[in-house]
Amino acid sequence: MGTTTIRVDTDTHARLLDLSRETGASLIETVRDATEALSRQRFAHQVAAELDKLRQDPQAWEAYLAEADNTSVSDGVG
């Protein structure tokens, strides 16, 4: 995997360095982890928004719940 240079303001750079030091990770690992966290956060917000929209339509919500029940897989716990 190659690398490239990105520009960030000095406050952001300092925060990234602090985060790196706290975990013992390299700066590039910290940036990679932050990018992954932001990506996951945005995905979660998108899913939540889509579920909220689905809940606004009672028939669609009931169909969703029925499909979820029919396609759920037991985790084998309990």
Helices and strands as residue ranges (DSSP letters): H 10-23, H 27-55, H 58-71
